[in-house]
Amino acid sequence: MVATPWPPPPPPPPPAAAAASYMEVTQAFAEALRSCSARGVLSGARALHGRLVAVGLASAVFLQNTLLHAYLSCGALPDARRLLLADIASPNVITHNVMLNGYAKLGRLSDAVELFDRMPAKDVASWNTLMSGYFQSRHYLDALETFQSMHQSGDSSPNAFTFSCAMKSCGALGWHGLALQLLGMVQKFDSQYDSEVAASLVDMFVRCGAVDLASRLSVCVENPTIFCRNSMLVGYAKTYGVDCALELFDSMPERDVVSWNMMVSALSQSGRVREALDMVVEMYSKGVRLDSTTYTSSLTACARLSSLGWGKQLHAQVIRNLPRIDPYVASALVELYAKSGCFKEAKAVFNSLRDRNSVAWTVLVSGFLQYGCFTESVELFNQMRAELMTLDQFALATLISGCCSRMDLCLGRQLHSLCLKSGQIQAVVVSNSLISMYAKCGNLQSAELIFRFMNERDIVSWTSMITAYSQVGNITKARQFFDGMSTKNVITWNAMLGAYIQHGAEEDGLKMYSAMLSEKDLRPDWVTYVTLFKGCADLGASKLGDQIIGGTVKVGLFLDTYVANAVITMYSKCGRILEARKVFDFLNGKDLVSWNAMITGYSQHGMGKQAIEIFDDMLKRGAKPDYISYVAVLSGCSHSGLVQESKSYFDMMKRVHNISPGLEHFSCMVDLLGRSGHLTEAKDLIDKMPMKPTAEVWGALLSACKIHGNNELAELAAKHLFELDSPDSGSYMLMAKIYADAGKSDDSAQVRKLMRDKGIKKNPGYSWMEVDNKVHVFKADDVSHPQVIAIRNKLDKLMEKIVALGYVRTESPRSEIHHSEKLAVAFGIMSLPDWMPIHIMKNLRICGDCHTVIKLISSVTGREFVIRDAVRFHHFKDGSCSCRDYW
């Protein structure tokens, strides 16, 4: 006997037992029809329909409704319609509800609405079915309008499912005001104690951003469901950070696979990718069955970590444990292999897909773009258009971003034209990519035109315009876009904050931070603090930096590696190298940036041996140095005169770590060799450079020639500098001074005339310092400071004291006597207590006279001065400087 794919229909009962067994036969038919529904066996449903007609039960409304449900479950809409219109003479509300549910599940919402409007009677299930249909189709506003109509009609009272559907729609829209109204209605109907309703309430407020209220509601739930706790996991991760979410996760009495997946995703999205993968291992060891969501998140984490080995193991598990690879897992696999440069494997996974969705295509295009295979990505995009016959907005946005990276305005304009023809220009993500592309290519007019014509703009649109104008230095225009936003998030604030800091308006940036803190429901993130610490470092405002550190502790970001790295850099640039070292030693999760920041800090302070110690310690701990690491350690050697050590590290770069020396490395070596008196060796190194020497390289040689009085080589270096047309006035002034010191006044005048002919002006020198949380700026012969008379009188008295020590005042112009750093020194002595070191910043290299004067002032006053000039730090104390007059 051949087995049939559906249960056999029941045989007709004997005539004598017909009346007694009618219910049994009806029930048997119903069970058989339900089996066909569950298994999607259309042929079985049709055979049972024929049997119903044969035995005379085709007119039974109960069986008709069950048959109708079977047809709809099998996707046989024509059969269902014929049954409803031709065979069911007296449909009841259940009949209509079954048909309504079928329309909704098959995506025929217009047919569902038409049927709903024609229904002579409706019950709560009818309203719920239509609402659910709208929600499943993501027509959240329509679902809420249906809920409102139900409430206004008064035909039916909402039940738990009604409220849950309405709250899910409200949560999807993020409407906090409506959420509060729904809470009031739930309480009015006394439904808040229903576990399903309570869970939906919590989920709604989490999605609306009101996590505090959601948390209070969850506490009131007597036995919260896993769904309720999972919603709180999402809220905690988004609002309070992943660590708070982990605490909640650990306290959960029971967890399902969704709970684990949420934590894996939260860890991965917060950058803690290794912890995410560790959690997957723990999940597997505890017997939790990994599903497609787990694999998708895990593979994405591997792609972010560039861990191809991990990814291959997960791929093997996917093949072993999943009956079929769904498009999301496949897309994650394609992303993993594409981002790892394994395009053969990526294409193999891609080609194995029966249904290549737009996500897989987009990931593959993006992978080729990431590795610079622009031509191949364009070819894939064209293949996608031919196969899918439709343009995907995300694929378009990805390719436009590729044009942005390559500054390919020509292809970008072609894609813009394609967007217009296809109508995809209306997609926000496409318009945003076009704005970024035109802005990056310098066409701000086109970028703003696209922005103005957008029907719908999101935060990314506004932020892109802020970033576009800030990149060209138009802070006023960027601020206009910022002020024009109705809704701002932390990314927008960071963009505007970064614009101020980047273009030297640090004080305006710090004011913006104060305004940011006053915003409700806005929490600064690590980008905020990294930007702020950069501003403090540029200003030398370490006291203000200390206050901001308190803010990082308050929000739990002080231990964040990115933030800690920025604090190390800030303290180093503010002259507080000991505090920088304390933060460095306290940091557990040091990355390469941490090591580089500390090495650079020591180098800037002329502490070459300490820089070498940190560099060597980094090597011992298995950290691999990069280009910047070697710039930092060579700079440290240069500032400390460590010739042999620098040669050793310069050789190690290529020999051990396969890093080719760049301009910065050559500049450090030329500076070190030149200042240590090895001028010929420095010139030979320049001649052997594989690239054309820059102004920095020749400038380093010129400075060394001045120190050692080699005017012939100085003239050669100056000749190359002038040929490069460097806009920096320092080289011209240095050469003019070399000629003047050598008694060649005509040559000195000729250099100054060359400066005038080229329109090069001497950079004005200025110094600044922080006193009482205010930054004071000084210029040579400054008369703008409110205490200028007292400052000059103080400086004159100090000069009298150091003359008594043997200082000989040269016949210098008045401006040199009142150089900006000297004024700052006098003001610092007047304004700060005796025990406090005086920190001063200067935009140019400190001159020889000022260096001598400040050494002597430190001796006669017993004060300590820390001065950061354009090149390095000078620590003056007891009549000497940390640079040992080597700068």
Order of alpha helices (4+ residues) and beta strands (2+ residues): alpha-alpha-alpha-alpha-alpha-alpha-alpha-alpha-alpha-alpha-alpha-alpha-alpha-alpha-alpha-alpha-alpha-alpha-alpha-alpha-alpha-alpha-alpha-alpha-alpha-alpha-alpha-alpha-alpha-alpha-alpha-alpha-alpha-alpha-alpha-alpha-alpha-alpha-alpha-alpha-alpha-alpha-alpha-alpha-beta-beta-alpha-alpha-alpha-beta-alpha-beta-beta-beta
